[in-house]
Amino acid sequence: MAEVKAQLNGLRISPRKVRAVTNLLKGKDVVYVLNQMEFLMKRPVLPLIKLLNSAIANAENNFSMIKDNLYIKTFIVDEGIKLKRYMPKAQGRAGEIQKKTSRVRLVLGERVIGLKRKASEKKNKEVQPQRSSEVEPRVKKPEVETELGKKGNTLNNLGKRLFRRKVI
């Protein structure tokens, strides 16, 4: 059974906040998770979508897996390095502030084991030579209509009279 792994190191969000999102997604299908994450209003969502898309691309290109057959097997969020900063406090003291980072590891598994994309599909997807007789019609871009000439001012050039500058 092939597993696809991807990881994200040094994410500048606290692990506790990242776990709040990842715990919702464990064990779910990849397509369902991508749809759910589009509507979540949390800060860790965008980096996690990027990580998940990377893992899906690894599965499709390196292992010839099918996207609809994948699910999230594990989503591990560990504590990364802490950036130490200091805040001035009373009587000349300095209080330490820890800027926490996260290390996220993602493992994708297959629902139906061994379901692979066919080799012919893979080749067809990569390169399809076009014949001269089979030319696709180009879609025209909508043209922007612009009016030439002077536009009518509703204030009858009031702005020109108010903000007139002296000519040197």
C-alpha positions as CSV (number, residue, x, y, z in Angstrom):
1,M,0.0,0.0,0.0
2,A,1.5,3.3,-1.1
3,E,1.3,6.3,1.1
4,V,1.9,9.8,-0.2
5,K,3.7,12.2,2.2
6,A,4.1,16.0,2.2
7,Q,5.3,18.3,5.0
8,L,5.4,22.0,5.8
9,N,8.1,23.3,8.1
10,G,8.3,26.6,9.8
11,L,4.6,27.7,9.4
12,R,4.4,30.9,11.4
13,I,1.1,30.0,13.2
14,S,0.8,28.5,16.6
15,P,0.3,24.7,16.5
16,R,-2.8,24.9,18.6
17,K,-4.5,27.1,16.0
18,V,-3.4,24.8,13.2
19,R,-4.7,21.7,15.0
20,A,-8.1,23.3,15.3
21,V,-8.4,23.1,11.5
22,T,-6.6,19.8,10.9
23,N,-8.6,17.9,13.5
24,L,-11.8,18.6,11.4
25,L,-10.2,17.0,8.3
26,K,-8.6,13.8,9.4
27,G,-10.0,10.7,7.7
28,K,-12.0,12.6,5.1
29,D,-11.8,12.3,1.3
30,V,-9.4,14.8,-0.4
31,V,-12.0,16.3,-2.7
32,Y,-14.4,16.9,0.2
33,V,-11.6,18.4,2.3
34,L,-10.7,20.9,-0.4
35,N,-14.3,22.0,-0.7
36,Q,-14.6,22.4,3.1
37,M,-11.4,24.4,3.4
38,E,-12.5,27.0,0.8
39,F,-15.3,28.1,3.2
40,L,-13.3,28.0,6.5
41,M,-12.4,31.4,7.8
42,K,-9.2,30.5,9.6
43,R,-5.7,31.7,9.0
44,P,-4.0,28.3,8.7
45,V,-6.4,27.3,5.8
46,L,-4.4,28.8,2.9
47,P,-1.0,27.1,3.8
48,L,-2.9,23.8,4.4
49,I,-4.6,24.0,1.1
50,K,-1.2,24.5,-0.6
51,L,0.2,21.5,1.3
52,L,-2.7,19.3,0.4
53,N,-2.5,20.3,-3.3
54,S,1.2,19.4,-3.2
55,A,0.5,16.0,-1.8
56,I,-2.2,15.4,-4.4
57,A,0.2,16.4,-7.2
58,N,2.8,14.0,-5.7
59,A,0.2,11.2,-5.7
60,E,-0.9,11.8,-9.3
61,N,2.5,12.3,-10.9
62,N,4.8,10.1,-8.9
63,F,2.5,7.2,-8.0
64,S,-0.2,7.4,-10.8
65,M,-3.0,7.5,-8.2
66,I,-6.4,8.9,-8.7
67,K,-7.5,12.0,-6.8
68,D,-11.0,10.8,-6.1
69,N,-9.6,7.6,-4.4
70,L,-7.4,9.5,-1.9
71,Y,-8.2,10.3,1.7
72,I,-6.3,12.0,4.6
73,K,-4.7,9.2,6.6
74,T,-2.9,11.4,9.1
75,F,-2.5,15.1,9.7
76,I,0.2,15.6,12.3
77,V,0.9,19.1,13.7
78,D,4.1,19.4,15.8
79,E,5.7,22.4,17.5
80,G,8.5,24.0,15.4
81,I,11.2,26.4,16.5
82,K,10.2,29.3,18.8
83,L,11.4,32.8,17.9
84,K,12.3,34.6,21.1
85,R,11.4,38.3,21.3
86,Y,11.4,40.7,24.3
87,M,8.9,43.3,25.4
88,P,9.8,46.0,27.9
89,K,8.2,45.7,31.3
90,A,8.0,47.8,34.4
91,Q,11.2,48.8,36.4
92,G,13.6,48.0,33.6
93,R,12.7,44.4,33.2
94,A,12.2,42.5,29.9
95,G,9.4,40.0,29.4
96,E,10.0,37.2,26.9
97,I,7.5,36.7,24.0
98,Q,7.6,33.4,22.1
99,K,6.6,33.5,18.5
100,K,5.6,29.9,17.9
101,T,5.9,28.0,14.6
102,S,4.3,24.7,13.4
103,R,5.6,21.7,11.6
104,V,2.8,20.0,9.6
105,R,3.0,16.5,8.2
106,L,0.4,15.0,5.9
107,V,0.0,11.4,4.8
108,L,-2.5,10.5,2.1
109,G,-3.8,7.0,1.7
110,E,-6.0,5.1,-0.8
111,R,-9.6,4.1,-0.2
112,V,-9.4,1.3,-2.8
113,I,-5.9,-0.2,-2.7
114,G,-4.1,-0.5,-6.0
115,L,-6.5,1.6,-8.1
116,K,-4.1,3.3,-10.6
117,R,-4.5,5.6,-13.5
118,K,-3.9,3.9,-16.8
119,A,-0.6,4.5,-18.6
120,S,-2.4,5.6,-21.8
121,E,-4.3,8.3,-19.9
122,K,-1.0,9.6,-18.4
123,K,0.6,9.8,-21.8
124,N,-2.4,11.5,-23.4
125,K,-2.6,14.0,-20.6
126,E,1.1,15.0,-21.0
127,V,1.5,15.6,-24.8
128,Q,-1.2,15.7,-27.5
129,P,0.2,16.7,-30.9
130,Q,-2.2,18.9,-32.8
131,R,-2.8,18.2,-36.5
132,S,-3.2,21.1,-38.9
133,S,-6.8,20.1,-39.7
134,E,-7.8,20.1,-36.0
135,V,-7.3,23.7,-35.0
136,E,-9.4,24.8,-32.1
137,P,-11.2,28.1,-32.7
138,R,-10.0,30.9,-30.5
139,V,-12.4,32.6,-28.2
140,K,-12.6,36.3,-28.8
141,K,-12.0,38.6,-25.8
142,P,-14.8,41.1,-25.2
143,E,-13.8,44.5,-26.6
144,V,-13.9,47.5,-24.3
145,E,-15.8,50.3,-25.9
146,T,-14.2,53.7,-25.3
147,E,-15.8,57.0,-26.1
148,L,-13.5,59.4,-28.0
149,G,-13.9,63.1,-27.4
150,K,-15.0,65.2,-24.5
151,K,-17.3,63.8,-21.8
152,G,-20.0,66.0,-20.6
153,N,-19.5,67.3,-17.0
154,T,-22.5,67.5,-14.9
155,L,-21.2,70.5,-12.9
156,N,-20.5,72.5,-16.0
157,N,-16.7,72.7,-15.5
158,L,-17.1,74.0,-11.9
159,G,-14.0,72.1,-10.9
160,K,-11.9,73.9,-13.5
161,R,-13.0,77.3,-12.2
162,L,-12.5,76.4,-8.6
163,F,-9.1,74.9,-8.9
164,R,-7.7,77.1,-11.6
165,R,-3.9,77.7,-11.3
166,K,-2.0,80.7,-12.5
167,V,0.0,80.1,-15.6
168,I,3.6,81.2,-15.4
